[in-house]
Amino acid sequence: MDGWIFLFALNRASSAGNVTDYFMSTSILDPSRVASVELSNDEIARYSRHLIMPEVTLEGQKRLKASSILCIGAGGLGSPIALYLAAAGVGRIGLVDFDTVDFSNLQRQILHGTRDVGRKKINSARDTIKEINPNVQVDLHDCLFTSENAEKLVAPYDVVIDGTDNFPTRYLSNDICVFQKKPNIYGSIFRFDGQCTVFAPHLGGPCYRCLYPEPPPPGMVPSCAEGGVLGVLPGIIGVMQAIEAIKLIVGIGDPLIGRLVHFDALKMKFREFKIRKDPKCPVCGDHPTVTKLIDYDTFCGIPQAAAAEKAETPVPEITVEELQEKLKSGEKINLIDVREQFEWDIARIPGAKLIPLGDLHSRMSELDSADTIYLQCKSGVRSANALRELQVAGFSKLFNVQGGILAWADRIDPSVAKY
């Protein structure tokens, strides 16, 4: 989703920048840890295609077995990351996630199957990983990644991979990795676009705050749940993140330190941008002002946004049960659906009229201010905004349908599709 603010950061990234490419010559692992690792005959057979590569060999495979990686998130990005790292022979993988598997996840989160719906994601992920490679130690962390537990969670691992889609976690994972001198492998996806880089100031590169010093205003950047994502896209970006982790551990190649790769799936085009280390960065700069973990929800504007929403004048509301009674009574109902046409094509409430929120201002003439108007969207947020817009225009007999079409599907008509 950071791709939505990517253009705002181009002044800090250039396709012809002055940053020197960072070429790995040694592994990030302590050699003493690798020295004690041995591969069984079964493991040699399993990893044989690695062992015959002169860039990897037996030594590189031992480094992978000796390594530990913390993956934050077991969803879209976390799925290919965990699957391929396990298959590659990473010895210890930690998974941080508190969510359960939902049907809407299955389009892209390939760690989970239909039978896993309702299960904890980390439990489903563990079972899938163990099926792929029983030699891997899987640590399960059933929790949110927060300021209170970040230090303890990150400390035992060599590399952190951020597979999440929210700004508080992005800034938190960045800062704790800067403080603990751990590489932070970043990936982001939204609709048809994705990007990947490695943040590692201790290895000479920038950090996330060098690229995005401040989060965007609350509500400016939609999430994948709001804007959608092509199901195969996280497979591409997640695999890129896994590749970067393997390169750092084995000590080969040119990692994405100081370079950000952007991928456009519609055009099937990759673009590379140099990312400069910002000497004024508040975390990794010459004179850092952030030296400990902070309240990242507040920093990203989440409590302020919630408080602002709560402070607004409450909108008149009606429950889906009350709406159903009015529809059954034969009363003339002016039910306006403010979702988009493609959402309307998926599911709708009988009797509703579609006027997308973006068209509402130009189509107000279709509404009679003397009528009672009921407004509905997917969950009740956009319709509340529509109600306020109509109030400003002089409409007074307005009601917002609580919970929108999701509540209708849950409590009135289960045959209505949920998306």
NORJOZI-V395270 format. One record per pair of residues at least 6 apart in sequence whose C-alpha atoms are under 8 Angstrom apart, sorted by the first residue. I is the first residue (numbers start at 1). J is the second residue. Records with the same first field share a line. If there is no record, write none. Layout:
I: J / J
This chain:
1: 165 / 188 / 189 / 190 / 221 / 222 / 223 / 224
2: 188 / 189 / 190 / 221
3: 188 / 189 / 190 / 193 / 194 / 195
4: 221
5: 216 / 221
9: 211 / 212
12: 210 / 211 / 275 / 276
13: 211 / 273 / 274 / 275 / 276
14: 273 / 274 / 275
15: 272 / 273 / 274
16: 273 / 274
17: 273 / 274 / 275 / 276
18: 274 / 276
19: 258 / 274 / 275 / 276
20: 258
21: 254 / 257 / 258 / 259
22: 204 / 254 / 255 / 256 / 257 / 258
23: 252 / 253 / 254 / 255
24: 248 / 251 / 252 / 253 / 254 / 255
25: 251 / 252 / 253
26: 250 / 251 / 252
27: 63 / 248 / 249 / 250 / 251 / 252
28: 158 / 248 / 249 / 250 / 251
29: 63 / 67 / 158 / 249
33: 66
34: 62 / 63 / 66
37: 62 / 65 / 66
38: 62
39: 62
44: 51
47: 61 / 88 / 89
50: 56 / 57 / 61
51: 57 / 58 / 60 / 61
55: 252
56: 250
60: 250 / 251
61: 89 / 250
63: 249 / 250
64: 88 / 89 / 90 / 91 / 246 / 249 / 250
65: 89 / 90 / 91 / 92
66: 90 / 91 / 92
67: 90 / 91 / 92 / 157 / 158 / 249
68: 90 / 91 / 92 / 93 / 94 / 156 / 157 / 158 / 159
69: 90 / 92 / 93 / 94 / 157 / 158 / 159 / 160 / 161
70: 93 / 94 / 95 / 96 / 154 / 157 / 158 / 159 / 160 / 161
71: 78 / 81 / 82 / 93 / 94 / 95 / 96 / 160 / 161 / 162 / 163
72: 78 / 95 / 96 / 97 / 145 / 160 / 161 / 162 / 163 / 164
73: 95 / 96 / 97 / 162 / 163 / 164
74: 82 / 95 / 96 / 97 / 109 / 111 / 121 / 122 / 125 / 163
75: 105 / 109 / 111 / 121 / 163 / 164
76: 105 / 108 / 109 / 110 / 163 / 234 / 235 / 238
77: 109 / 163 / 164 / 187 / 234 / 235 / 237 / 238
78: 109 / 163 / 164 / 238
79: 109 / 110 / 111 / 125 / 235 / 238
80: 110 / 111 / 234 / 235 / 238 / 239 / 242
81: 238 / 239 / 241 / 242
82: 93 / 129 / 242
83: 111 / 129 / 132
84: 239 / 242
85: 242 / 246
86: 93 / 129 / 132 / 133 / 136
87: 132 / 133
89: 133 / 135 / 136
90: 136
91: 135 / 136 / 137
92: 136 / 137 / 138 / 139
93: 136 / 137 / 138 / 139
94: 138 / 139 / 140 / 141
95: 122 / 138 / 139 / 140 / 141
96: 122 / 140 / 141 / 142 / 143 / 144 / 145
97: 121 / 122 / 141 / 142 / 143 / 144 / 145
98: 120 / 121 / 122 / 141 / 142 / 143 / 144
99: 120 / 121
100: 117 / 118 / 119 / 120 / 121
101: 112 / 116 / 117 / 118 / 119 / 120 / 121
102: 117 / 118
103: 114 / 117
104: 419
106: 112 / 113 / 114
107: 231
108: 230 / 231 / 232 / 234 / 235
111: 124 / 125 / 128 / 129
112: 121 / 124 / 125 / 128
116: 124
122: 140 / 141 / 142
123: 140
126: 138 / 140
129: 136
130: 136
145: 169
146: 169 / 172
147: 172 / 293 / 294 / 295 / 296
150: 172 / 173 / 176
151: 176
154: 160 / 176 / 177
155: 180
158: 182 / 183
159: 182 / 183 / 184 / 185 / 245
160: 173 / 177 / 182 / 183 / 184 / 185
161: 184 / 185 / 186 / 241
162: 170 / 173 / 184 / 185 / 186 / 187
163: 186 / 187 / 188 / 238
164: 170 / 188
165: 188 / 189 / 223 / 224
166: 223
167: 215 / 300
168: 296 / 297 / 299 / 300
169: 296
170: 208
171: 208 / 209 / 296
172: 293 / 296
173: 184
174: 184 / 199 / 207 / 208 / 209
175: 283 / 293
176: 293
177: 183 / 184 / 200
178: 200 / 201 / 202 / 207 / 283 / 284
179: 291 / 292
181: 200 / 201 / 202
182: 200 / 202
183: 198 / 199 / 200
184: 198 / 199 / 200
185: 196 / 197 / 198 / 199 / 241 / 244 / 245
186: 196 / 197 / 198 / 199 / 241
187: 194 / 195 / 196 / 197 / 237 / 238 / 241
188: 194 / 195 / 196 / 237
189: 195 / 224 / 229 / 233 / 234 / 237
190: 223 / 224 / 227 / 228 / 229 / 230
191: 224 / 227 / 228 / 229 / 230
192: 229 / 230 / 233 / 264 / 265 / 266
193: 233 / 262 / 263 / 264 / 265
194: 233 / 234 / 237 / 262 / 263 / 264
195: 237 / 260 / 261 / 262 / 263
196: 237 / 240 / 241 / 256 / 260 / 261 / 262
197: 241 / 256 / 257 / 258 / 259 / 260 / 261
198: 244 / 255 / 256 / 257 / 258 / 259 / 260
199: 205 / 206 / 207 / 208 / 257 / 258
200: 206 / 207 / 257
201: 207 / 277 / 284
204: 257
205: 257 / 258 / 276 / 277
206: 257 / 258 / 275 / 276 / 277 / 278 / 284
207: 277 / 284
209: 281 / 282 / 283
210: 275 / 276 / 277 / 278 / 281
211: 275 / 276
213: 281 / 282
214: 300
215: 299 / 300
216: 300
217: 300 / 301
218: 300 / 301 / 302 / 305
233: 265
244: 255 / 256
247: 253 / 254 / 255
248: 255
258: 274 / 275 / 276 / 277
259: 272 / 273 / 274 / 275
260: 272 / 273 / 274 / 275
261: 270 / 271 / 272 / 273
262: 270 / 271 / 272 / 273
263: 269 / 270 / 271
264: 270
277: 285
278: 284 / 285
279: 285 / 286 / 287
280: 286 / 287 / 288
281: 287 / 288
282: 288 / 289 / 290
283: 289 / 290 / 291
297: 303
298: 304
315: 384 / 387 / 388 / 399 / 400
316: 398 / 399 / 400
317: 399 / 400 / 401 / 402
318: 399 / 400 / 401 / 402
319: 401 / 402 / 403
320: 401 / 402 / 403 / 404 / 407 / 408 / 411 / 412
321: 411 / 412
323: 401
324: 412
326: 333
327: 333
333: 351 / 372 / 373 / 374
334: 352 / 353 / 371 / 372 / 373 / 374
335: 351 / 352 / 353 / 373 / 374 / 375 / 376
336: 352 / 353 / 354 / 355 / 373 / 374 / 375 / 376
337: 352 / 353 / 354 / 355 / 356 / 375 / 376 / 377 / 383
338: 354 / 355 / 356 / 357 / 360 / 375 / 376 / 377 / 382 / 383 / 386
339: 354 / 355 / 356 / 357 / 376 / 377 / 378 / 382
340: 354 / 355 / 356 / 357
341: 354 / 356
344: 354
346: 417 / 419
347: 416 / 417 / 418
348: 405 / 416
349: 405 / 408
355: 363
357: 382 / 383 / 386
360: 386
369: 394 / 395 / 396 / 397
370: 395 / 397
371: 397
372: 397 / 398 / 399
373: 397 / 398 / 399
374: 398 / 399 / 400 / 401
375: 383 / 384 / 386 / 387 / 398 / 399 / 400 / 401
376: 382 / 383 / 400 / 401 / 402 / 404 / 405
377: 383 / 401 / 404 / 405
378: 403 / 404 / 405 / 406
379: 402 / 403 / 404 / 405 / 406 / 407
380: 400 / 401 / 402 / 403 / 404
383: 400 / 401
384: 400
387: 398 / 399 / 400
390: 396
391: 398
406: 418
408: 414 / 416
409: 415 / 416 / 417 / 418
